[in-house]
Amino acid sequence: EIPLDQNNFSLDEYGILEEAKKEDSSIVFIAYPNAPTGNYFVEDKIIKIIEESGCLVVVDEAYYEFGEKTFVPLISRYRNLAVLRTFSKAYNLAGLRVGYLLSNPEIINEVKKVKSPFNVNIFSQLAAQVVFENKEILKDIINKIIEERERLILRINEIPPFQANPSQTNFLLVEVGSKENTDLVYSSLLEQGILVQTVSDPVFSRSRYFLRITVGNKEENNVLLSELENISQKLSSTSL
């Protein structure tokens, strides 16, 4: 793993290329958008890695539906590019473990040689097919999540000390200021039946503390915002 820029979570393409050119390197994985930061990396940086790494570059677009930026059109240009997609995120089929690979025929044929012949059961295949054929019906649900995501970002950023980072996924990375704040916010939310994930990952930040919060429906998000306001008041009073 190559650490991201500590300030804006941008990709270190030179660090990746340095590792990719080592003798024992053969594949570079890039999440697009990234998790848990939720941001897209600059496209030109990824293209540079594709062109200069000498490796197979796999772009994981698990959250594609929430931002719709993609490297799929570049597959015909770059023979070492593959794109992964999943039904686990936008389509809520995580329990079925269904996804797919987009790449050129040479890479697809190599993958077929090593994959299990029965790696996806018939029920999962049929469920994924039905969802794929009716994905426009689910578009309204995805759009509502996107609308709520943007509303949450604006509202959370009005509640000190919280700082929600821009996101192109169905979750937010929210900076909370300190380890003590993280523990207090996590436990306070849990007491109200709100489960979030604490994040302290040296790959993208060595001294900053975050919560990863999944975007819910409007009512759920309002409960979250109300509780964050209560916590903000507690933090403000203890710092006086």
C-alpha positions in Angstrom: 0.0 0.0 0.0 1.3 3.5 -1.0 0.2 6.3 1.4 -2.0 9.0 0.0 -1.2 12.7 0.3 -1.9 13.6 3.9 -3.7 16.8 3.1 -6.1 16.1 0.2 -5.9 12.3 -0.1 -4.5 12.5 -3.6 -2.7 9.6 -5.3 1.1 9.4 -5.1 1.7 8.2 -8.7 5.4 8.3 -8.4 5.4 6.2 -5.2 3.2 3.6 -7.0 5.4 3.6 -10.1 8.5 3.1 -8.0 6.9 0.0 -6.4 5.3 -1.2 -9.6 8.7 -1.3 -11.4 10.2 -3.7 -8.9 10.8 -7.2 -10.1 8.2 -8.9 -7.9 5.4 -6.5 -8.9 2.8 -7.5 -11.4 -0.6 -5.9 -10.5 -1.6 -2.5 -9.3 -5.0 -2.1 -7.7 -6.6 1.4 -7.5 -10.0 2.1 -5.9 -11.9 4.7 -7.9 -13.5 6.3 -6.0 -11.4 5.4 -3.1 -12.5 3.9 0.2 -12.6 5.1 2.9 -11.8 8.6 1.7 -14.6 8.6 -0.8 -12.8 10.8 -3.4 -11.8 10.3 -7.0 -8.1 10.4 -7.9 -7.0 12.6 -10.8 -7.5 10.7 -14.0 -4.2 11.7 -15.6 -2.3 10.2 -12.6 -4.0 6.9 -13.1 -3.3 7.0 -16.9 0.4 7.7 -16.1 0.4 4.5 -13.9 -1.3 2.5 -16.7 1.2 3.7 -19.3 4.4 3.5 -17.3 4.0 0.8 -14.6 4.5 -2.3 -16.8 1.9 -4.0 -14.7 -1.7 -5.0 -15.0 -3.7 -2.1 -13.6 -7.0 -3.0 -12.0 -9.3 -0.1 -11.3 -12.0 -1.0 -8.7 -15.2 0.9 -9.5 -17.3 -0.6 -6.7 -19.0 2.7 -6.0 -19.3 3.7 -9.7 -23.1 4.3 -9.6 -22.7 7.1 -7.0 -20.4 9.2 -9.2 -20.4 7.6 -12.6 -16.9 8.4 -13.6 -15.2 5.4 -15.2 -12.2 4.0 -17.0 -14.2 1.6 -19.1 -13.8 3.6 -22.3 -10.0 3.3 -22.0 -10.0 -0.5 -22.0 -9.8 -0.5 -25.8 -6.7 1.8 -25.7 -4.8 0.0 -22.9 -4.2 -3.7 -23.0 -3.1 -3.8 -19.3 -6.3 -2.2 -17.9 -9.1 -4.0 -16.2 -12.1 -2.6 -14.4 -14.0 -4.2 -11.5 -17.7 -3.6 -10.7 -19.9 -5.1 -8.0 -23.6 -5.5 -7.2 -22.8 -5.2 -3.5 -23.0 -1.4 -3.1 -25.6 0.5 -5.1 -27.8 -2.6 -5.7 -27.7 -4.0 -2.2 -26.7 -7.5 -3.1 -23.7 -7.8 -0.8 -24.8 -11.1 0.5 -24.8 -12.7 -2.9 -21.1 -11.8 -3.6 -21.7 -10.9 -7.3 -19.4 -8.7 -9.4 -17.9 -8.6 -12.9 -14.7 -7.8 -14.7 -14.4 -5.6 -17.8 -11.2 -5.9 -19.8 -9.7 -7.0 -23.1 -10.1 -10.6 -24.3 -6.5 -11.6 -23.4 -6.9 -10.7 -19.8 -10.4 -12.2 -19.6 -9.1 -15.5 -21.0 -6.3 -15.6 -18.5 -8.8 -15.0 -15.6 -11.0 -17.8 -16.9 -8.0 -20.2 -16.6 -7.7 -19.7 -12.8 -11.2 -19.0 -11.7 -13.4 -21.6 -10.1 -15.9 -23.1 -12.6 -18.8 -22.6 -10.2 -17.7 -19.4 -8.4 -21.2 -17.9 -8.5 -24.3 -19.9 -7.7 -27.4 -19.9 -10.0 -29.5 -17.9 -7.6 -26.9 -15.1 -7.4 -26.6 -15.1 -11.2 -30.3 -14.8 -11.7 -30.7 -12.0 -9.0 -27.8 -10.0 -10.6 -29.4 -10.5 -14.0 -32.8 -9.2 -12.9 -31.1 -6.1 -11.2 -29.0 -5.4 -14.2 -32.0 -5.6 -16.6 -34.0 -3.2 -14.3 -31.2 -0.9 -13.1 -33.1 2.2 -14.3 -35.8 1.4 -11.8 -33.2 1.6 -9.0 -31.8 4.8 -10.4 -34.3 6.9 -8.3 -33.1 5.2 -5.1 -29.4 6.0 -6.0 -30.3 9.6 -6.8 -32.0 10.0 -3.4 -28.8 8.7 -1.7 -26.7 11.2 -3.7 -29.1 14.0 -2.7 -28.9 13.0 0.9 -25.1 12.7 0.7 -24.7 16.2 -0.5 -27.2 17.5 2.2 -25.3 15.7 4.9 -22.0 17.1 3.8 -23.4 20.7 4.0 -25.1 20.2 7.3 -22.3 18.3 9.0 -19.8 21.0 8.0 -22.0 23.5 9.9 -21.6 21.5 13.2 -18.2 22.1 14.9 -15.8 20.3 15.1 -16.9 18.0 12.4 -15.6 18.2 8.9 -17.2 16.0 6.2 -15.0 15.4 3.2 -16.4 15.5 -0.4 -17.6 12.0 -1.4 -18.5 10.2 -4.6 -19.7 7.1 -2.7 -22.6 6.2 -0.4 -20.7 7.1 2.7 -18.9 10.1 4.2 -15.5 10.4 5.8 -15.9 12.8 8.7 -13.0 14.3 10.6 -13.6 14.6 14.3 -10.5 16.4 15.6 -8.9 14.0 18.0 -8.7 10.5 19.3 -10.7 11.5 22.4 -13.4 13.1 20.2 -13.6 9.9 18.1 -14.2 7.7 21.1 -16.8 10.1 22.5 -18.7 10.5 19.2 -18.6 6.8 18.5 -20.0 5.8 21.9 -22.6 8.6 22.0 -23.9 7.6 18.6 -24.0 4.0 19.5 -26.1 4.8 22.6 -28.7 6.2 20.3 -28.6 3.1 18.0 -26.4 4.8 15.3 -23.5 2.6 14.3 -20.6 4.2 12.5 -17.0 3.1 11.8 -13.9 4.7 13.4 -11.1 5.2 10.9 -7.5 5.8 11.7 -5.5 4.5 8.7 -1.8 5.4 8.2 -2.3 4.8 4.4 -4.0 8.2 4.1 -3.5 9.9 7.5 -1.1 9.4 10.3 -2.4 11.9 12.8 -6.0 12.7 11.9 -9.1 10.9 13.2 -12.2 10.2 11.3 -15.6 8.4 11.3 -17.0 6.7 8.3 -20.7 7.3 8.1 -23.0 5.5 5.6 -25.7 7.7 4.1 -29.2 6.7 5.2 -32.6 7.9 4.3 -33.8 11.4 5.1 -35.3 10.4 8.5 -32.2 8.4 9.6 -29.9 11.2 8.5 -32.0 13.8 10.5 -31.6 11.7 13.6 -27.8 11.5 13.0 -27.6 15.3 12.5 -29.6 16.0 15.7 -27.3 13.7 17.7 -24.2 15.3 16.2 -25.5 18.7 17.3 -26.0 17.4 20.8 -22.4 16.0 20.8 -21.1 19.3 19.5 -22.6 21.1 22.4 -21.1 18.6 24.9 -17.6 19.0 23.3 -18.0 22.8 23.4 -18.9 22.8 27.1 -16.1 20.5 28.1 -13.5 22.7 26.3 -14.5 25.8 28.1 
